[in-house]
């Protein structure tokens, strides 16, 4: 029975099915993530305690993203694909084993250093913390020190599964991780306070690694406790991963610096920014990351071929899908941000809502960034995105310091949105120079129609939020807000689909046909 379940879960999937599974997984994980944040806010409020909690994550997260995360997937996956396309599993498993072993060594050493030097690290990350917040952050960072090790192993196993077109356990892992954190908040925080939440984080990290190991069943993977330096594929991964790791690290170094800037603002500024930052990342993960991740194996295969026309066609199809979801998501979030924040935190907070509002531009462009960077990685070019990121971090820090001085913590979100537009635009210009012009009339017409549909939806959403279902002062309960919020979302989505159907957008037409078929299909009675 277990083998049958594993066989079904590990089927090789099309891009559409893979994107559906990833989006479904990210959606469920996002729901648990929202529940996690609501429980955190209910338990600790917008407080110095949460400032310390979020600050403690900074270096372990930065380390993970530098060594693993996106860097590993986009560099290891194309190399594994090359070996598997030539039916050379022996070389593929040597590469995978080597990556596992070297990452295990690096993350274990780094974890020891984090544990020993946690106090000095917090001095750098949050230089304006008082003694209480500093001590709390140091203790939490030491609890989390081993997390990069667990995540690094999990990411390698997830990447191997993606090379085989298998996404189920990869999508399940973040759900398990969030459940671990929720367990810590609900069952451990009463006894251990904020440290109980940190213990839950560690439990979640271990559990999601075990889930990824389960997903390896049936792939024939043979682990070897050896680093195969002579394997050309492994050396290629190392060569590619260094600039990509720096690139990935830069993106999260920006977040670390933003927290340092926020630590010098009002108490609770880090917590406010982090809650809005998490809310901003949910649609990016659900849309940009899910679709780009599902399409990456196929884009990688196209990039290895000689048919640039097929590569350009695939790029446009994926970009069109991302924009069709991201544009209305951003429009809806900026109008409904008050509802969203009350549902998340359990109370109204104008600062979080304003930060989220300024993040909406970043939602569209950072979703596209997930695609455009992967196109370069599929071509085994990790340097171009790196150069773009270096410019981005300098620009982001400069803007953040200037705008935060004028607008407070909201200025950090302004800076991110401005830089996201510039970075994505630059990378697309480079792609056009490399591949030739590929934004054809059909694509541009699709973007315009999507924008019109989203505008119509936004107008209706505004009327609903402002006049039909207005927020009432003191109304913060989930069961009081959820029905009104659900009604607004349902009506807004219906309007968006209807506008798209009138404009003959393929996505809206196809969904409308499926809804019609579902509603009017005759059901046999006997």
Backbone torsions as a table, in degrees:
resi	resn	phi	psi	omega
1	UNK	NA	-46.7	-180.0
2	UNK	-61.6	-42.7	179.4
3	UNK	-62.5	-37.7	179.3
4	UNK	-65.6	-40.5	178.1
5	UNK	-64.0	-44.0	179.3
6	UNK	-63.5	-40.8	179.7
7	UNK	-62.4	-42.1	179.8
8	UNK	-67.1	-44.1	-177.2
9	UNK	-66.9	-29.0	-174.5
10	UNK	-100.0	21.3	177.4
11	UNK	-64.0	148.3	172.5
12	UNK	-73.6	136.4	-170.1
13	UNK	-122.4	157.4	171.2
14	UNK	-74.9	168.3	178.6
15	UNK	-58.8	-43.5	-177.9
16	UNK	-61.4	-47.3	-179.4
17	UNK	-68.1	-39.4	178.8
18	UNK	-62.8	-44.2	178.5
19	UNK	-62.7	-38.3	179.4
20	UNK	-64.4	-44.4	179.9
21	UNK	-66.2	-44.7	179.4
22	UNK	-63.7	-44.6	179.1
23	UNK	-63.0	-41.4	177.1
24	UNK	-62.0	-43.8	178.0
25	UNK	-63.7	-45.4	178.7
26	UNK	-65.0	-35.7	179.0
27	UNK	-63.9	-47.9	179.0
28	UNK	-63.7	-43.6	177.4
29	UNK	-61.3	-39.3	178.4
30	UNK	-63.9	-39.3	177.3
31	UNK	-61.4	-45.8	177.7
32	UNK	-66.7	-33.3	176.5
33	UNK	-65.1	-41.0	176.0
34	UNK	-63.6	-42.3	176.9
35	UNK	-62.0	-41.8	177.2
36	UNK	-57.2	-48.2	-178.1
37	UNK	-67.4	-37.4	178.0
38	UNK	-64.4	-42.2	178.6
39	UNK	-65.3	-39.4	176.9
40	UNK	-61.7	-46.4	-179.2
41	UNK	-64.2	-40.1	-179.9
42	UNK	-66.6	-36.5	-176.2
43	UNK	-79.0	-39.2	-170.9
44	UNK	-122.3	-13.7	179.8
45	UNK	68.2	-179.1	173.4
46	UNK	-80.1	92.1	-166.6
47	UNK	-138.6	172.1	175.2
48	UNK	-64.7	-29.2	178.3
49	UNK	-61.8	-44.9	178.2
50	UNK	-72.5	-30.6	172.1
51	UNK	-55.4	-46.7	-179.5
52	UNK	-65.1	-41.7	-179.9
53	UNK	-60.2	-48.8	-178.1
54	UNK	-70.1	-35.6	178.3
55	UNK	-64.7	-36.2	-178.9
56	UNK	-64.6	-25.4	179.0
57	UNK	-74.2	-19.7	-166.3
58	UNK	-55.8	-55.1	-175.4
59	UNK	-73.9	-45.1	175.0
60	UNK	-55.8	-40.3	177.4
61	UNK	-64.9	-45.4	-179.7
62	UNK	-60.8	-43.6	179.2
63	UNK	-61.4	-45.1	179.3
64	UNK	-60.9	-44.7	-176.7
65	UNK	-72.3	-29.0	176.7
66	UNK	-70.3	-46.2	-174.1
67	UNK	-84.9	-30.6	-169.5
68	UNK	-129.2	-118.7	178.7
69	UNK	39.5	-132.5	-176.5
70	UNK	-62.2	-31.2	-179.1
71	UNK	-59.4	-43.5	-177.8
72	UNK	-67.6	-47.2	-176.1
73	UNK	-60.8	-49.5	-172.1
74	UNK	-78.6	-12.3	175.7
75	UNK	-102.4	-39.8	-179.6
76	UNK	-74.1	-39.4	-174.7
77	UNK	-60.0	-48.3	179.0
78	UNK	-61.7	-36.8	-179.9
79	UNK	-68.8	-42.3	175.4
80	UNK	-62.4	-40.4	178.4
81	UNK	-58.7	-41.8	178.6
82	UNK	-59.0	-46.1	-178.1
83	UNK	-67.0	-43.1	-177.4
84	UNK	-69.6	-33.7	177.0
85	UNK	-64.7	-28.7	177.8
86	UNK	-97.2	14.0	176.2
87	UNK	57.0	37.0	-179.5
88	UNK	-109.6	72.1	-178.0
89	UNK	-67.3	-32.1	-179.4
90	UNK	-57.7	-47.6	178.7
91	UNK	-66.5	-39.2	179.7
92	UNK	-61.1	-42.7	-179.2
93	UNK	-71.9	-31.0	174.9
94	UNK	-64.0	-42.9	178.5
95	UNK	-62.7	-47.7	-178.5
96	UNK	-61.6	-45.3	179.2
97	UNK	-62.2	-41.7	-179.9
98	UNK	-62.8	-42.7	179.7
99	UNK	-64.7	-43.7	177.8
100	UNK	-57.1	-47.7	-174.7
101	UNK	-67.9	-43.1	-177.8
102	UNK	-70.8	-36.1	177.3
103	UNK	-68.1	-38.3	178.5
104	UNK	-60.7	-43.5	179.9
105	UNK	-64.5	-49.1	-177.1
106	UNK	-62.6	-44.8	-176.9
107	UNK	-71.8	-33.7	177.1
108	UNK	-66.4	-43.4	177.5
109	UNK	-62.7	-45.2	179.9
110	UNK	-62.6	-38.0	179.8
111	UNK	-63.4	-39.7	177.8
112	UNK	-63.4	-42.9	179.9
113	UNK	-64.9	-40.3	177.7
114	UNK	-61.2	-44.3	-178.6
115	UNK	-62.0	-43.6	-175.4
116	UNK	-72.2	-41.7	-172.5
117	UNK	-105.7	24.3	-176.4
118	UNK	-56.9	-40.6	-177.2
119	UNK	-63.3	-45.3	179.6
120	UNK	-66.5	-35.5	179.7
121	UNK	-64.6	-44.1	179.0
122	UNK	-64.5	-34.3	175.8
123	UNK	-57.9	-35.7	-179.9
124	UNK	-79.7	-40.8	-175.6
125	UNK	-72.7	-41.5	-177.4
126	UNK	-132.9	73.5	-173.4
127	UNK	-65.6	-15.9	-176.3
128	UNK	-102.2	10.4	178.2
129	UNK	-67.8	144.8	170.9
130	UNK	-78.4	179.1	-174.1
131	UNK	-62.0	-42.1	-177.2
132	UNK	-64.6	-49.1	179.9
133	UNK	-64.4	-38.0	179.3
134	UNK	-61.5	-48.8	-178.5
135	UNK	-63.7	-41.9	178.6
136	UNK	-62.2	-45.4	-179.5
137	UNK	-63.1	-40.2	179.0
138	UNK	-61.8	-47.2	-179.2
139	UNK	-62.9	-42.3	179.3
140	UNK	-65.4	-42.5	179.9
141	UNK	-59.8	-38.1	179.0
142	UNK	-67.7	-36.8	176.5
143	UNK	-63.5	-37.7	-175.6
144	UNK	-86.9	1.5	-170.1
145	UNK	-57.7	-33.6	-176.9
146	UNK	-85.0	-7.1	-176.8
147	UNK	-56.0	-40.9	178.5
148	UNK	-57.9	-32.2	178.0
149	UNK	-64.7	-48.9	-179.4
150	UNK	-63.3	-42.0	-178.9
151	UNK	-68.8	-33.9	-179.2
152	UNK	-64.8	-45.1	178.0
153	UNK	-64.0	-43.1	179.5
154	UNK	-59.3	-41.4	-177.6
155	UNK	-67.5	-37.6	177.3
156	UNK	-63.1	-46.4	-179.8
157	UNK	-63.1	-39.4	178.3
158	UNK	-65.1	-38.2	179.2
159	UNK	-65.9	-41.4	177.8
160	UNK	-60.0	-43.2	179.1
161	UNK	-63.2	-39.0	178.3
162	UNK	-63.8	-34.5	178.9
163	UNK	-61.6	-25.6	177.5
164	UNK	-95.8	8.0	-179.9
165	UNK	71.5	30.2	-177.1
166	UNK	-117.6	126.7	-168.3
167	UNK	-128.7	-5.0	-170.9
168	UNK	-61.4	-55.0	-176.6
169	UNK	-71.8	-29.5	174.2
170	UNK	-61.0	-41.2	178.6
171	UNK	-73.9	-29.1	-177.5
172	UNK	-75.1	-30.5	-172.9
173	UNK	-55.8	-49.3	-179.6
174	UNK	-65.1	-25.9	176.0
175	UNK	-64.7	-46.8	179.3
176	UNK	-61.6	-40.0	179.8
177	UNK	-60.4	-47.5	179.5
178	UNK	-65.3	-34.6	176.7
179	UNK	-63.0	-36.2	176.9
180	UNK	-62.5	-42.6	179.1
181	UNK	-65.9	-42.6	178.4
182	UNK	-60.9	-40.3	176.2
183	UNK	-57.5	-43.1	179.3
184	UNK	-64.0	-40.8	-179.4
185	UNK	-66.8	-45.5	-172.8
186	UNK	-76.7	-42.8	-170.0
187	UNK	-106.9	-19.4	-175.1
188	UNK	-110.8	-22.8	-174.6
189	UNK	-69.4	-27.5	178.4
190	UNK	-63.2	-36.3	-178.2
191	UNK	-89.6	-36.0	-172.1
192	UNK	-116.8	2.2	-178.9
193	UNK	65.8	-142.8	-178.7
194	UNK	-64.4	-24.0	177.8
195	UNK	-67.7	-29.3	175.6
196	UNK	-62.8	-35.7	176.2
197	UNK	-64.6	-41.9	178.8
198	UNK	-62.4	-39.3	176.2
199	UNK	-62.5	-38.4	177.1
200	UNK	-62.9	-36.2	177.0
201	UNK	-60.9	-44.1	179.6
202	UNK	-65.4	-42.9	177.4
203	UNK	-58.7	-44.5	178.9
204	UNK	-63.0	-39.6	-180.0
205	UNK	-64.2	-42.8	178.9
206	UNK	-66.8	-43.2	-177.7
207	UNK	-64.0	-41.7	-179.1
208	UNK	-70.0	-28.8	173.8
209	UNK	-66.1	-42.2	179.4
210	UNK	-64.6	-35.2	177.0
211	UNK	-64.0	-42.1	178.7
212	UNK	-65.5	-36.1	176.4
213	UNK	-63.7	-40.5	177.2
214	UNK	-60.0	-37.6	-179.9
215	UNK	-68.2	-12.9	179.2
216	UNK	-78.7	-11.5	-177.9
217	UNK	-60.3	135.1	175.8
218	UNK	88.1	-2.3	179.8
219	UNK	-90.3	-12.6	179.9
220	UNK	79.0	17.7	-178.0
221	UNK	-67.7	133.0	178.0
222	UNK	-118.1	110.4	-179.6
223	UNK	-80.9	139.4	176.3
224	UNK	-131.3	127.4	-178.2
225	UNK	-76.7	62.2	-174.6
226	UNK	-151.7	147.4	174.4
227	UNK	-102.7	114.1	-174.5
228	UNK	-88.3	79.1	-177.1
229	UNK	-62.3	-26.1	-177.3
230	UNK	-81.2	-10.8	178.9
231	UNK	-72.1	119.3	-176.7
232	UNK	-62.3	-34.9	179.3
233	UNK	-64.4	-41.1	178.9
234	UNK	-65.4	-43.3	177.9
235	UNK	-61.9	-34.7	178.0
236	UNK	-66.2	-41.6	177.5
237	UNK	-59.7	-45.8	180.0
238	UNK	-61.1	-43.0	-179.5
239	UNK	-63.8	-39.4	-178.6
240	UNK	-78.0	-33.3	-170.8
241	UNK	-76.1	-24.8	-176.9
242	UNK	-63.2	-54.8	177.5
243	UNK	-64.7	-34.7	179.2
244	UNK	-67.0	-37.9	178.8
245	UNK	-64.6	-41.0	177.0
246	UNK	-62.8	-42.8	178.6
247	UNK	-59.5	-49.0	179.9
248	UNK	-63.9	-39.4	179.5
249	UNK	-64.6	-36.1	179.6
250	UNK	-60.5	-44.2	-179.4
251	UNK	-57.8	-40.0	-177.7
252	UNK	-88.2	-19.8	171.5
253	UNK	-65.3	-35.4	175.8
254	UNK	-58.5	-45.9	179.6
255	UNK	-62.3	-38.8	179.7
256	UNK	-64.5	-43.9	179.5
257	UNK	-66.3	-37.6	177.7
258	UNK	-61.8	-38.1	177.3
259	UNK	-66.6	-37.7	177.6
260	UNK	-63.0	-41.5	177.0
261	UNK	-63.5	-44.2	-178.8
262	UNK	-64.1	-29.4	-179.2
263	UNK	-65.1	-20.5	178.5
264	UNK	-91.3	0.1	177.6
265	UNK	-95.2	-152.3	-177.1
266	UNK	-70.4	156.0	173.9
267	UNK	-60.8	131.8	-177.2
268	UNK	94.8	-3.7	-178.5
269	UNK	-64.5	-40.1	178.6
270	UNK	-63.0	-44.6	-179.8
271	UNK	-62.8	-44.4	179.0
272	UNK	-59.7	-46.8	-178.9
273	UNK	-64.4	-41.3	-177.3
274	UNK	-66.9	-40.0	177.7
275	UNK	-61.8	-45.4	178.7
276	UNK	-66.8	-38.6	178.6
277	UNK	-61.1	-43.1	178.1
278	UNK	-64.2	-42.7	178.3
279	UNK	-62.2	-40.0	177.3
280	UNK	-62.7	-37.2	-176.2
281	UNK	-74.8	-23.0	-179.0
282	UNK	-59.5	-54.4	178.7
283	UNK	-65.5	-32.1	177.7
284	UNK	-63.4	-43.8	178.8
285	UNK	-67.5	-45.6	-176.7
286	UNK	-65.8	-34.2	-175.8
287	UNK	-102.9	-67.9	-174.1
288	UNK	-64.1	-52.5	-177.2
289	UNK	-66.6	-44.5	-177.6
290	UNK	-62.3	-49.3	-177.0
291	UNK	-69.3	-44.5	-179.0
292	UNK	-66.3	-38.2	178.3
293	UNK	-65.4	-43.6	179.4
294	UNK	-64.8	-34.9	-177.3
295	UNK	-83.8	-17.2	-172.4
296	UNK	-59.2	-45.5	177.8
297	UNK	-57.2	-40.2	180.0
298	UNK	-70.0	-43.1	177.6
299	UNK	-62.4	-39.5	178.1
300	UNK	-60.9	-43.2	178.4
301	UNK	-64.9	-41.4	177.7
302	UNK	-62.4	-40.7	-177.8
303	UNK	-66.4	-26.7	178.4
304	UNK	-75.6	-19.5	-178.9
305	UNK	-86.5	-172.5	-177.5
306	UNK	-107.2	-6.7	-177.1
307	UNK	-87.6	86.4	179.2
308	UNK	-65.4	-25.1	178.6
309	UNK	-64.1	-38.1	177.9
310	UNK	-69.6	-37.0	177.5
311	UNK	-63.7	-45.9	179.8
312	UNK	-63.5	-39.1	178.6
313	UNK	-62.2	-42.9	-179.6
314	UNK	-67.0	-39.4	178.1
315	UNK	-58.6	-45.9	-179.2
316	UNK	-64.8	-39.8	179.9
317	UNK	-63.3	-42.7	-179.3
318	UNK	-70.2	-43.1	178.8
319	UNK	-61.5	-40.2	179.1
320	UNK	-62.3	-42.8	179.4
321	UNK	-63.8	-43.1	179.9
322	UNK	-61.8	-46.6	-177.9
323	UNK	-66.2	-34.7	-178.4
324	UNK	-63.9	-30.0	176.9
325	UNK	-91.9	-40.6	-170.6
326	UNK	-71.9	-39.3	-176.7
327	UNK	-63.4	-50.8	177.6
328	UNK	-66.8	-30.9	177.6
329	UNK	-61.9	-45.7	179.3
330	UNK	-64.2	-42.5	179.8
331	UNK	-62.7	-42.9	179.8
332	UNK	-67.1	-40.1	-177.5
333	UNK	-66.1	-41.4	-177.5
334	UNK	-64.9	-31.8	-179.7
335	UNK	-83.9	-36.4	-175.5
336	UNK	-98.4	15.9	-173.3
337	UNK	-60.8	-32.3	177.6
338	UNK	-63.8	-44.6	175.8
339	UNK	-60.7	-46.8	-175.0
340	UNK	-61.0	-44.3	-178.7
341	UNK	-66.3	-41.0	178.9
342	UNK	-65.3	-39.2	177.7
343	UNK	-66.5	-37.6	-178.7
344	UNK	-71.2	-52.5	-171.4
345	UNK	-89.1	-22.6	-174.8
346	UNK	85.4	3.2	174.7
347	UNK	-157.1	158.2	-179.5
348	UNK	-77.3	142.9	176.7
349	UNK	-147.6	107.1	-175.0
350	UNK	-63.9	-33.8	-178.8
351	UNK	-64.6	-48.4	178.6
352	UNK	-61.1	-42.3	-179.4
353	UNK	-63.5	-41.6	179.5
354	UNK	-67.5	-40.2	176.9
355	UNK	-61.0	-46.4	-179.8
356	UNK	-60.8	-40.3	179.1
357	UNK	-59.3	-41.2	179.7
358	UNK	-75.5	-17.1	177.9
359	UNK	-78.3	-12.6	-170.2
360	UNK	-65.0	-32.5	175.3
361	UNK	-63.8	-40.7	179.0
362	UNK	-63.4	-30.5	-180.0
363	UNK	-58.1	-45.5	-179.0
364	UNK	-68.3	-49.6	-171.5
365	UNK	-78.6	-31.9	175.3
366	UNK	-73.7	-25.8	171.7
367	UNK	-65.4	-44.5	176.5
368	UNK	-65.4	-33.3	179.6
369	UNK	-61.0	-34.5	178.0
370	UNK	-61.1	-32.6	178.4
371	UNK	-80.5	-51.7	-170.4
372	UNK	-64.5	-36.0	177.1
373	UNK	-67.3	-37.2	179.6
374	UNK	-66.9	-26.7	176.7
375	UNK	-65.1	-42.4	177.0
376	UNK	-65.0	-41.2	-179.1
377	UNK	-66.7	-34.7	177.1
378	UNK	-63.0	-29.9	175.7
379	UNK	-86.3	7.3	-179.6
380	UNK	58.7	38.6	175.3
381	UNK	-116.1	102.7	179.3
382	UNK	-101.9	-6.9	-175.6
383	UNK	-79.1	-40.4	-177.6
384	UNK	-60.4	-49.5	176.1
385	UNK	-61.3	-31.2	178.7
386	UNK	-64.3	-47.4	179.7
387	UNK	-60.7	-40.7	178.4
388	UNK	-62.5	-39.8	-178.8
389	UNK	-69.2	-35.5	178.5
390	UNK	-62.5	-45.1	176.3
391	UNK	-63.0	-40.0	-178.0
392	UNK	-62.3	-41.3	-177.1
393	UNK	-68.2	-39.4	178.3
394	UNK	-63.2	-45.7	-179.9
395	UNK	-65.4	-41.7	-177.7
396	UNK	-64.9	-45.3	-179.3
397	UNK	-63.8	-42.7	-180.0
398	UNK	-61.7	-47.1	179.6
399	UNK	-65.9	-40.3	-178.3
400	UNK	-62.1	-44.5	179.6
401	UNK	-63.1	-41.9	-179.0
402	UNK	-69.6	-49.5	-175.5
403	UNK	-72.2	-34.7	177.9
404	UNK	-65.8	-34.1	177.5
405	UNK	-63.9	-34.5	-177.2
406	UNK	-89.8	-43.6	-171.6
407	UNK	-113.4	4.9	-178.6
408	UNK	73.6	-150.2	-175.1
409	UNK	-64.8	-24.3	177.1
410	UNK	-61.4	-30.9	179.9
411	UNK	-61.0	-26.7	178.1
412	UNK	-65.4	-39.8	178.1
413	UNK	-69.2	-38.5	176.4
414	UNK	-57.8	-45.9	-178.7
415	UNK	-61.1	-44.4	-179.6
416	UNK	-60.9	-43.1	-178.0
417	UNK	-65.4	-43.8	179.6
418	UNK	-61.5	-46.2	-177.7
419	UNK	-67.5	-35.9	178.8
420	UNK	-60.3	-42.1	178.6
421	UNK	-62.2	-45.8	-177.5
422	UNK	-65.8	-44.6	-176.3
423	UNK	-65.3	-46.2	-179.7
424	UNK	-64.6	-41.7	180.0
425	UNK	-61.1	-43.7	179.6
426	UNK	-62.4	-46.0	-178.0
427	UNK	-64.6	-37.0	176.7
428	UNK	-67.4	-35.9	176.4
429	UNK	-61.7	-43.0	178.1
430	UNK	-62.9	-42.2	178.4
431	UNK	-62.0	-40.8	179.9
432	UNK	-63.4	-40.8	177.9
433	UNK	-64.6	-31.5	-176.9
434	UNK	-83.4	-42.3	-173.7
435	UNK	-104.0	-12.1	-172.4
436	UNK	91.7	165.0	-178.1
437	UNK	-62.9	127.3	-179.7
438	UNK	-129.4	2.0	175.0
439	UNK	-84.0	82.5	-176.1
440	UNK	-73.7	173.9	-176.8
441	UNK	-61.5	-36.2	180.0
442	UNK	-62.1	-44.2	-180.0
443	UNK	-65.5	-47.2	-178.8
444	UNK	-62.4	-39.4	176.9
445	UNK	-63.5	-38.7	178.8
446	UNK	-62.5	-43.7	-179.9
447	UNK	-63.5	-43.0	179.3
448	UNK	-62.7	-45.1	179.6
449	UNK	-65.0	-37.9	176.6
450	UNK	-62.6	-43.2	177.9
451	UNK	-62.1	-41.4	178.4
452	UNK	-64.2	-44.9	179.1
453	UNK	-60.6	-42.8	179.9
454	UNK	-66.6	-36.2	178.8
455	UNK	-65.2	-44.7	177.4
456	UNK	-59.9	-45.4	178.4
457	UNK	-60.2	-43.9	-178.1
458	UNK	-62.1	-38.8	178.2
459	UNK	-62.3	-44.8	179.1
460	UNK	-65.7	-42.7	179.6
461	UNK	-60.5	-41.6	179.3
462	UNK	-61.0	-45.1	179.0
463	UNK	-61.0	-42.6	-179.9
464	UNK	-63.3	-45.7	-177.4
465	UNK	-71.4	-37.4	-174.3
466	UNK	-81.6	-37.8	-169.9
467	UNK	-120.8	-36.3	-174.0
468	UNK	-87.5	-49.3	-179.5
469	UNK	-123.5	61.1	-176.5
470	UNK	-69.1	150.2	174.4
471	UNK	-70.9	134.9	179.8
472	UNK	-104.1	136.6	179.5
473	UNK	-55.8	131.0	179.5
474	UNK	85.0	-5.3	-179.9
475	UNK	-86.7	100.6	-175.6
476	UNK	-128.6	-9.3	-177.7
477	UNK	-65.0	142.2	-177.6
478	UNK	-60.3	-46.0	-175.8
479	UNK	-73.0	-18.1	174.5
480	UNK	-81.8	-36.5	-175.9
481	UNK	-87.9	-35.7	-172.6
482	UNK	-57.9	-45.1	179.5
483	UNK	-61.5	-42.7	179.3
484	UNK	-66.1	-43.9	179.4
485	UNK	-62.6	-44.0	179.6
486	UNK	-62.2	-40.4	178.9
487	UNK	-63.6	-43.0	178.9
488	UNK	-62.1	-46.0	-179.1
489	UNK	-63.3	-45.6	-178.2
490	UNK	-62.6	-46.4	179.4
491	UNK	-64.6	-42.3	-179.1
492	UNK	-63.2	-44.1	178.7
493	UNK	-63.9	-39.6	178.2
494	UNK	-61.9	-43.4	178.5
495	UNK	-63.6	-42.2	179.7
496	UNK	-62.0	-44.8	178.0
497	UNK	-64.7	-41.9	-179.5
498	UNK	-64.0	-43.1	178.3
499	UNK	-64.0	-40.8	177.4
500	UNK	-64.9	-37.0	178.6
501	UNK	-66.0	-41.8	178.2
502	UNK	-62.2	-38.4	-179.5
503	UNK	-84.9	1.0	177.5
504	UNK	62.2	40.1	171.4
505	UNK	-71.4	128.8	-174.9
506	UNK	-55.4	-41.6	-178.4
507	UNK	-62.6	-44.7	-179.8
508	UNK	-67.2	-40.1	179.4
509	UNK	-63.6	-45.0	-178.9
510	UNK	-64.5	-43.2	179.1
511	UNK	-65.5	-40.0	178.3
512	UNK	-61.1	-41.1	178.3
513	UNK	-63.5	-40.5	-179.6
514	UNK	-67.6	-40.2	177.8
515	UNK	-63.5	-44.1	179.5
516	UNK	-62.4	-43.2	-179.9
517	UNK	-63.2	-40.5	-179.9
518	UNK	-66.0	-41.1	-175.3
519	UNK	-74.8	-32.4	-171.4
520	UNK	-113.8	5.9	176.0
521	UNK	-69.0	132.3	179.8
522	UNK	-73.8	135.1	179.3
523	UNK	-103.5	122.8	179.1
524	UNK	-62.1	135.1	-176.3
525	UNK	-94.3	-9.1	-179.6
526	UNK	-170.5	NA	NA
